[in-house]
């Protein structure tokens, strides 16, 4: 009955492997050459083992009569040993290399000792070679599943991050010439045709197009781009031809930095990964010596202390089974894979995590501190209101824009954008800029004053206070008060939703730090639902506030700071986890941060936290599953309740479940 069950199990293995070969093999580049070779070896070894199981013992015993005594026994051994070498020669070779390099205790050594020992026991007793070969076969099947799953996840991430441009187009002599992006200097003009990647960050000089930014930001909708817009490398130009003036060298461009971050992420290991590495180094020698003790001590105790037969065969077999069970591959493989998949899943969503240690820290964040300008607001000043004006709003804006036409101040620029037409500077004369107050000029021969309340007091013009939040530009035309214009930094579309999402995700405290005036800061914080706000801060003050907040943490909770400006770099470095806005953020902020949001959307903060928590949940699930099954099987194996090939079934099964569970970290769209 047992032999029938074993043969059925082997048949299932063969049919499964054959099915995988047919299904997977039809997909282009779905398997590497090494994986295909391994699958063929699995098929060949399983088919040969199945065939040998159906050969009767009488057939081999007849060889004793035709050849020489015990010929059948040695022919039978030779056939099974050939099958064993087909499936396990690479494991034996790796085990030998490990011994020669003095790195003995690994899974290859465990498998080699256990299966060679089982083969030796079978030769000694003329027993069944099935277990030794079946153990190696099932182990290789598990390794193949693991290799294929990991390879597939790596290919998915590599395809997603395939943003490195191969060339840049430069126009020379009326023709386009492909050049190495490294050779393009800052300020050069490049041409990007439909279907090509933008090779270097720059500003569009001419052309309109739709840009596919999915590999950078995770957004599926294309972004419209026109002359004057900034574009980042790695985007795919979908429609029109673009003429772009480069603003960075290739090595400093967005695509290069993303690739560098992703490539180096695996070098920064989490505490969980370091624990597993240290655990495996201690665990493997311990189980090897325990197996040796299991093989020697019980027989000696039986023989010397109890006066019974030693029963060496039984205890050596149990020791070998103990070695097979002890292989820690499920842990060693699945934990790093979980973090790798988590980083890959985050990159699909436009969130770059610089290392698995940061992913682990992010999962423990309970306090999120924000910069205001460029993080929760757009960092672009716009006209948000016109009050107490008796003339048409458009006319008041026209006077203000012309009076401010000689200034490059952001407030002046916002007035010029609000006017929306080309400025005729011949209409403006006698411009006087009064530092800290505003400007006085003649527009069409009429005196126009645009500035703050100090300017109105300086001119002895009665003005009206404004209760709106923002920068107030009082206007006087021909010596008479004409109303005031409110200019404010616009809150990002998803900022309020982002704060709500963070609180729903379990964030206990949200804080905003800003150098803006108290009134402006409190208005923005109140509108967004932020718990605490600190205003009128210098960069050093922000660091001090973060240090105070760090002291207020409880337990193992962590603090994250989100910023974008060059003055945020010290705070990003000081926080437990620094999150930078990547599209508009300064290079210094991106360098100092641990996590970079590629599209500046604050909604991605809560998504990053959810991804990290999902990843850590999966890591802990795999640790509990692997260790729980492992220790249960070790105890049962020591008492002889688990056979060798059933042990490897359990081990390989756990490994496959852990690997498939780890790959779940890639799927983050619904978080």
C-alpha positions in Angstrom: 0.0 0.0 0.0 2.8 2.4 0.9 4.6 1.6 -2.3 1.4 2.4 -4.3 1.0 5.8 -2.5 4.6 6.7 -3.2 4.2 5.8 -6.9 1.1 7.9 -7.1 2.9 10.9 -5.5 5.8 10.6 -7.9 3.4 10.5 -10.8 1.9 13.7 -9.6 5.3 15.3 -9.4 6.1 14.2 -13.0 2.7 15.5 -14.3 3.1 18.8 -12.5 6.6 19.3 -13.9 5.5 18.4 -17.4 2.5 20.8 -17.1 4.8 23.6 -16.0 7.2 22.9 -18.9 4.3 23.1 -21.4 2.6 26.1 -19.9 5.6 28.2 -18.8 7.8 27.2 -21.7 5.4 28.7 -24.2 5.8 32.1 -22.8 8.6 34.1 -24.4 11.5 34.6 -22.0 9.5 33.2 -19.1 12.4 31.0 -17.9 16.1 31.4 -17.9 18.3 28.8 -19.6 19.3 27.5 -16.1 15.7 27.1 -15.1 14.9 25.2 -18.3 17.9 22.8 -17.7 16.8 22.2 -14.1 13.2 21.5 -15.2 14.5 18.9 -17.7 16.6 17.3 -15.0 13.6 17.1 -12.7 11.5 15.5 -15.4 14.2 13.0 -16.3 15.0 12.0 -12.7 11.3 11.7 -11.8 10.6 9.5 -14.8 13.6 7.3 -14.2 12.7 6.9 -10.5 9.1 6.1 -11.3 10.3 3.5 -13.9 12.7 1.9 -11.4 9.9 1.6 -8.8 7.9 -0.6 -11.2 10.9 -2.9 -11.8 10.4 -6.1 -9.8 13.0 -7.4 -7.3 12.9 -10.7 -9.1 14.3 -9.1 -12.2 17.4 -8.0 -10.3 17.8 -11.4 -8.5 17.9 -13.1 -11.9 21.1 -11.2 -12.7 22.8 -13.1 -9.9 22.4 -16.3 -11.9 23.5 -14.9 -15.3 26.4 -12.7 -14.1 27.9 -13.2 -10.6 26.6 -13.4 -7.0 25.1 -10.0 -5.8 25.3 -8.7 -9.4 21.6 -7.7 -9.2 22.1 -5.8 -6.0 25.0 -3.7 -7.5 23.2 -3.1 -10.8 20.1 -1.9 -8.9 22.4 0.4 -6.9 24.1 1.7 -10.0 20.7 2.6 -11.7 19.4 4.4 -8.6 22.8 6.1 -8.0 22.7 7.3 -11.7 19.3 8.8 -11.0 20.5 10.4 -7.8 23.4 12.1 -9.7 21.1 13.4 -12.4 19.0 15.3 -9.8 21.6 16.0 -7.2 25.1 16.4 -8.7 25.0 20.3 -8.4 24.1 20.0 -4.7 27.0 17.7 -4.1 29.3 20.0 -6.0 28.2 23.1 -4.0 28.6 21.2 -0.7 32.2 20.2 -1.6 33.0 23.8 -2.5 31.6 25.0 0.8 33.7 22.5 2.7 36.8 23.5 0.7 36.1 27.2 1.4 35.5 26.5 5.1 31.8 27.6 4.8 30.4 24.2 5.7 27.1 24.7 7.3 24.5 25.6 4.6 21.5 23.9 3.1 23.6 22.2 0.4 25.7 20.5 3.1 22.6 19.4 5.0 21.0 17.9 1.8 24.3 16.2 0.7 24.9 14.6 4.1 21.3 13.5 4.6 20.9 12.0 1.1 24.3 10.4 0.8 23.8 8.9 4.3 20.4 7.5 3.3 22.0 6.0 0.1 24.7 4.5 2.3 22.2 3.0 4.6 20.3 1.5 1.7 23.5 0.0 0.3 24.4 -1.5 3.7 21.0 -3.1 4.2 20.2 -3.7 0.5 17.1 -1.5 1.3 15.1 1.0 -0.6 16.8 3.9 -2.3 13.6 5.7 -2.9 13.8 8.1 0.1 17.3 9.5 -0.7 16.3 10.2 -4.3 12.8 11.4 -3.5 14.2 13.9 -0.9 16.6 15.4 -3.4 13.9 15.4 -6.1 11.4 17.3 -4.0 14.0 19.7 -2.8 15.0 20.6 -6.3 11.3 21.0 -7.3 11.0 23.5 -4.4 14.2 25.3 -5.5 12.9 25.5 -9.0 9.6 27.0 -7.8 11.5 29.5 -5.7 13.9 30.4 -8.6 11.0 30.9 -11.0 9.0 33.0 -8.6 11.9 35.3 -7.7 13.0 35.6 -11.3 9.5 36.6 -12.3 9.2 39.2 -9.6 12.7 40.6 -10.6 11.7 40.8 -14.3 8.4 42.6 -13.4 10.3 45.2 -11.4 13.1 45.5 -14.0 10.5 46.0 -16.8 8.8 48.6 -14.7 12.0 50.4 -14.0 13.3 50.2 -17.5 13.6 54.0 -17.7 17.3 54.4 -18.5 17.5 56.1 -21.9 19.9 54.6 -24.5 20.6 57.8 -26.4 19.7 61.5 -26.8 18.8 63.2 -30.1 20.8 66.4 -31.0 20.2 68.4 -34.2 23.4 68.9 -36.1 23.6 70.2 -39.7 19.8 69.9 -40.1 19.9 66.2 -39.1 19.2 64.3 -35.9 22.2 62.6 -34.4 22.0 60.0 -31.6 24.5 60.7 -28.9 25.3 59.2 -25.5 23.3 61.0 -22.9 26.4 61.3 -20.7 27.9 63.5 -23.5 25.0 66.1 -23.3 26.0 69.2 -21.4 23.7 71.5 -19.3 21.9 74.0 -21.6 22.1 71.8 -24.7 19.0 71.4 -26.9 17.7 67.9 -27.5 14.9 66.5 -29.6 12.5 63.9 -28.3 10.3 62.2 -30.9 7.0 60.3 -30.3 7.6 56.9 -28.6 11.1 57.9 -27.2 12.1 58.4 -23.6 13.0 61.8 -22.3 16.7 61.2 -21.6 17.6 64.2 -19.4 15.7 66.7 -17.2 14.9 70.0 -18.9 12.4 72.6 -20.0 10.3 72.4 -23.2 11.3 75.1 -25.7 8.9 74.1 -28.4 6.2 71.5 -28.9 3.2 70.0 -27.2 2.7 66.4 -26.2 1.3 63.8 -23.8 3.9 62.2 -21.5 3.6 58.7 -20.0 5.0 59.1 -16.4 3.8 55.7 -15.1 7.3 54.3 -14.6 8.2 57.3 -12.4 5.0 58.2 -10.6 2.8 55.1 -10.9 0.0 57.3 -12.5 -1.7 55.6 -15.5 -3.1 58.8 -17.0 -0.7 60.7 -19.3 0.3 64.3 -18.4 0.0 67.1 -21.0 3.1 69.1 -21.6 3.7 72.3 -23.5 6.4 75.0 -24.1 7.7 76.3 -20.8 6.9 73.2 -18.8 9.6 71.3 -16.9 10.0 67.6 -17.9 11.9 64.9 -16.0 13.9 62.1 -17.6 12.3 58.6 -17.8 9.0 59.9 -19.1 7.9 58.5 -22.5 6.9 61.1 -25.1 3.6 59.8 -26.6 2.4 62.2 -29.3 4.2 65.4 -30.5 7.9 66.2 -31.1 9.5 68.1 -28.2 12.5 70.4 -28.3 14.0 70.4 -24.8 16.7 72.5 -23.2 18.5 70.4 -20.6 18.8 71.7 -17.0 20.9 68.8 -15.5 23.6 66.5 -16.6 22.6 62.9 -17.3 24.2 61.6 -14.1 22.1 64.1 -12.0 18.9 63.6 -13.9 15.8 62.0 -12.3 16.0 58.6 -14.2 19.7 58.1 -13.2 18.9 58.9 -9.5 15.9 56.6 -9.5 17.9 53.7 -10.9 20.7 54.3 -8.4 18.3 54.3 -5.5 16.6 51.1 -6.6 19.9 49.3 -7.4 21.3 50.3 -3.9 18.1 49.6 -1.9 19.0 45.9 -1.3 22.3 46.9 0.4 20.5 48.4 3.3 19.0 45.5 5.2 16.2 45.6 7.8 16.5 44.3 11.3 14.4 41.3 10.3 16.8 40.4 7.5 19.8 40.8 9.7 18.1 38.6 12.4 17.5 35.8 9.8 21.1 36.0 8.6 22.5 35.7 12.2 19.9 33.1 13.0 20.9 30.9 10.1 24.6 31.1 11.0 23.9 29.9 14.6 21.0 27.6 13.8 22.7 25.4 11.1 25.8 24.3 13.1 23.5 23.7 16.1 21.2 21.3 14.2 24.2 19.6 12.6 25.8 18.8 16.0 22.3 17.9 17.3 21.9 15.4 14.5 25.3 14.0 15.3 24.4 13.6 18.9 21.1 12.0 17.9 23.0 9.4 15.8 25.5 8.5 18.5 24.2 9.2 22.0 20.9 7.1 22.1 22.6 3.9 20.7 25.5 4.3 23.3 22.9 4.8 26.1 21.0 1.8 25.0 24.1 -0.3 24.7 26.1 0.8 27.7 23.4 2.0 30.1 20.4 -0.2 29.4 22.0 -3.4 28.1 19.9 -3.3 24.9 21.0 -3.5 21.3 22.4 -0.3 19.9 20.1 -0.2 16.9 22.5 2.1 15.0 20.5 2.0 11.8 17.4 3.4 13.3 19.1 6.3 15.1 21.4 7.1 12.1 18.3 7.2 9.9 16.5 9.5 12.4 19.6 11.8 12.5 19.6 12.0 8.7 15.9 12.8 8.7 16.6 15.5 11.4 19.2 17.1 9.0 16.7 17.1 6.1 14.1 18.8 8.2 16.5 21.4 9.6 17.2 23.1 6.2 16.3 26.8 6.8 15.8 27.7 3.2 12.1 28.8 3.6 13.3 31.6 6.0 16.5 32.5 4.2 14.7 32.9 0.9 11.3 34.3 1.8 12.3 37.2 4.1 14.7 39.1 1.8 12.2 38.3 -1.1 9.4 39.9 0.9 11.3 43.1 1.3 12.5 43.1 -2.3 8.9 42.6 -3.5 7.8 45.4 -1.1 10.3 47.8 -2.5 9.3 46.8 -6.0 5.6 47.2 -5.2 6.3 50.7 -3.8 8.3 51.7 -6.9 5.3 50.7 -9.1 3.2 53.3 -7.1 5.9 56.0 -7.6 7.3 55.6 -4.1 11.1 55.0 -4.0 12.3 53.3 -0.8 16.1 53.4 -0.4 16.4 50.2 1.6 14.4 47.5 3.4 15.5 49.0 6.8 13.5 52.1 5.9 10.5 50.0 4.9 10.6 48.4 8.3 10.9 51.7 10.1 8.1 53.3 8.1 5.7 50.5 9.3 6.2 51.8 12.9 5.5 55.5 12.2 2.8 57.0 14.4 3.7 60.7 14.1 4.0 62.5 10.7 5.5 66.1 10.5 5.1 68.2 7.4 6.8 71.2 5.9 4.1 73.5 4.3 5.3 75.1 1.2 5.8 72.7 -1.7 4.7 69.8 0.5 1.1 70.5 1.5 0.8 73.5 -0.8 1.8 73.8 -4.4 4.6 76.4 -3.7 3.2 78.6 -6.4 1.6 81.9 -5.5 -1.6 82.8 -7.2 -4.2 85.6 -7.0 -7.0 84.2 -4.8 -9.1 87.3 -4.3 -9.8 91.0 -5.2 -11.6 93.1 -2.5 -13.0 96.6 -2.2 -12.3 97.5 -5.9 -14.7 99.9 -7.6 -13.1 99.2 -11.1 -13.2 95.9 -13.0 -11.0 93.2 -11.5 -9.3 92.6 -14.8 -8.3 96.3 -15.0 -7.0 96.3 -11.4 -4.9 93.2 -12.2 -3.6 94.9 -15.4 -2.4 98.0 -13.5 -0.8 95.8 -10.8 1.0 93.5 -13.4 2.3 96.5 -15.3 3.5 98.3 -12.2 5.4 95.1 -11.1 6.6 94.3 -14.6 10.3 95.1 -13.8 10.4 92.8 -10.7 11.3 89.1 -10.6 9.8 88.5 -7.2 7.4 85.5 -6.9 4.6 88.0 -6.0 5.2 90.0 -9.2 5.3 86.8 -11.2 1.9 85.7 -9.8 0.4 89.1 -10.8 1.8 88.8 -14.3 0.4 85.2 -14.6 -3.0 86.4 -13.4 -3.0 89.1 -16.1 -2.4 86.4 -18.6 -1.3 88.7 -21.5 2.0 89.9 -22.9 3.1 93.0 -21.0 3.7 96.2 -23.0 6.4 97.8 -21.0 6.4 100.9 -23.1 3.3 101.9 -21.1 5.3 101.9 -17.9 7.7 104.6 -16.7 9.3 106.2 -13.6 9.4 102.9 -11.7 10.4 103.2 -8.0 10.9 100.1 -5.9 10.7 100.8 -2.2 12.4 98.0 -0.4 10.0 96.1 2.0 7.0 98.2 0.9 6.3 97.8 -2.7 6.5 99.7 -6.0 5.4 103.0 -7.4 5.3 103.5 -11.2 3.4 105.5 -13.9 1.2 103.4 -16.2 -0.2 105.3 -19.2 0.9 108.4 -17.3 -1.2 107.6 -14.2 0.6 107.0 -10.9 0.1 103.5 -9.7 1.2 102.2 -6.2 1.2 98.5 -5.4 2.4 97.2 -2.1 1.7 96.5 1.6 0.1 98.7 4.2 3.4 100.4 4.9 3.4 101.7 1.4 -0.1 103.1 1.8 0.9 104.8 5.1 4.0 106.2 3.4 1.8 107.8 0.7 -0.8 108.9 3.3 -3.5 106.9 1.5 -6.3 105.5 3.6 -6.6 101.8 3.0 -8.9 98.9 4.2 -7.6 95.9 6.1 -8.1 92.4 4.7 -9.2 89.5 6.9 -8.2 86.9 4.2 -5.1 84.8 4.7 -2.2 85.5 2.3 -0.1 88.3 1.0 -2.1 91.5 0.6 -1.3 93.9 -2.3 -2.9 97.3 -1.7 -3.5 99.3 -4.8 -3.6 103.1 -5.2 -4.3 104.6 -8.6 -4.0 108.4 -9.2 -3.6 108.9 -5.5 -6.8 107.2 -4.6 -7.3 103.8 -2.9 -8.5 101.2 -5.5 -8.8 98.0 -3.4 -6.5 95.2 -2.6 -5.4 91.9 -4.2 -5.0 88.7 -2.1 -2.2 86.4 -3.2 -1.8 83.0 -1.5 -0.1 79.7 -1.8 -2.6 77.2 -3.1 -3.2 74.0 -1.1 -2.5 70.8 -3.1 -5.7 69.1 -4.4 -5.3 66.0 -2.3 -3.7 67.5 0.8 -6.8 67.4 3.1 -7.7 63.9 1.9 -4.1 62.8 2.6 -4.3 63.9 6.2 -7.6 62.1 6.6 -6.1 59.0 5.0 -3.1 59.1 7.5 -5.4 59.3 10.5 -7.5 56.4 9.1 -4.2 54.4 8.8 -3.5 54.8 12.5 -1.3 57.9 12.5 -1.8 59.3 16.0 -0.4 62.9 15.5 0.1 65.2 12.5 2.3 68.3 12.8 3.1 71.2 10.4 6.3 73.2 10.6 6.7 76.4 8.5 8.5 79.6 8.3 5.3 81.4 7.3 3.4 83.9 9.4 1.3 82.5 12.2 -2.0 83.5 10.7 -1.2 81.8 7.3 0.1 78.7 9.0 -2.9 78.3 11.3 -5.4 78.9 8.4 -3.7 76.1 6.3 -3.5 73.7 9.2 -7.1 74.3 10.2 -8.3 73.7 6.7 -6.4 70.5 6.4 -7.2 69.1 9.8 -3.6 69.0 11.1 -3.3 68.5 14.9 -0.5 70.9 15.7 1.2 73.8 13.9 4.5 75.7 14.6 5.0 78.9 12.5 7.7 81.5 11.8 10.5 78.9 12.1 14.0 79.1 10.7 15.6 75.9 9.4 17.5 75.4 12.7 14.2 75.9 14.6 12.6 73.1 12.5 15.4 70.7 13.7 14.8 71.7 17.3 11.1 71.1 17.0 11.6 67.7 15.5 14.0 66.8 18.3 11.4 67.8 20.8 8.8 65.7 19.1 11.2 62.7 19.0 11.5 63.0 22.8 7.7 62.8 23.1 7.4 59.5 21.3 6.1 56.5 23.2 7.3 52.8 22.9 8.8 51.8 19.6 6.8 54.3 17.5 8.6 56.3 14.9 8.4 59.9 13.5 8.4 60.7 9.8 9.2 64.2 8.4 7.9 65.1 4.9 9.6 68.0 3.1 10.8 69.3 -0.3 13.1 72.3 0.1 16.9 72.6 0.5 16.3 73.9 4.0 14.5 70.7 4.8 17.5 68.5 4.4 18.7 68.7 8.0 15.3 67.8 9.3 14.9 64.9 6.9 18.1 63.5 8.2 17.2 64.0 11.8 13.8 62.3 11.7 13.4 58.5 12.1 12.3 58.4 8.5 12.6 61.3 6.0 10.2 61.5 3.0 11.0 63.9 0.2 8.9 65.2 -2.7 10.8 64.0 -5.7 9.3 65.9 -8.7 9.6 69.5 -7.3 11.9 68.7 -4.4 15.5 70.0 -4.2 18.4 67.7 -4.8 19.6 68.1 -1.3 16.2 67.1 0.1 16.1 64.0 -2.1 19.6 63.0 -1.1 18.9 63.4 2.6 15.5 61.5 2.5 15.0 57.8 3.0 11.9 57.7 0.8 11.1 59.7 -2.3 7.6 60.4 -3.7 8.0 60.8 -7.4 4.9 62.8 -8.1 4.7 65.1 -5.1 1.2 63.8 -4.2 0.8 63.8 -0.4 -1.7 60.9 -0.7 1.3 58.7 -1.4 2.5 59.1 2.2 -0.4 57.0 3.6 0.0 54.5 0.7 3.7 54.1 1.5 2.9 53.4 5.2 0.2 50.8 4.1 2.7 49.1 1.8 5.3 48.9 4.6 2.8 47.4 7.0 1.6 44.9 4.5 5.2 43.9 3.8 6.1 43.5 7.5 2.9 41.5 8.1 3.9 39.1 5.4 7.5 38.9 6.8 6.1 37.9 10.3 3.7 35.4 8.7 6.5 33.7 7.0 8.7 33.6 10.1 5.9 32.1 12.2 5.0 29.6 9.5 8.5 28.5 8.8 9.7 28.3 12.4 6.5 26.7 13.6 6.5 23.9 11.0 10.2 23.5 11.3 10.4 22.9 15.1 7.3 20.7 15.1 8.9 18.5 12.4 12.3 18.5 14.2 10.7 17.1 17.4 8.6 14.5 15.5 11.7 13.5 13.4 13.8 13.0 16.5 11.2 10.5 17.8 11.0 8.8 14.5 7.5 9.9 13.7 8.4 11.6 10.3 10.0 9.8 7.4 12.7 11.5 5.4 10.7 12.1 2.2 7.7 13.3 4.2 10.0 15.7 6.0 11.2 17.2 2.7 7.6 17.4 1.5 6.8 19.6 4.5 10.0 21.7 4.1 9.5 22.3 0.4 5.8 22.9 0.9 6.5 25.6 3.5 9.1 27.2 1.3 6.7 27.4 -1.7 4.0 28.8 0.5 6.4 31.4 2.0 7.7 32.4 -1.4 4.2 32.8 -2.9 3.2 34.8 0.2 6.2 37.0 -0.2 5.3 37.9 -3.8 2.0 39.3 -2.5 4.1 42.4 -1.5 4.2 43.3 -5.2 0.4 43.9 -5.3 -0.2 47.4 -3.9 -2.8 49.0 -6.2 -5.7 48.6 -3.9 -3.9 49.8 -0.7 
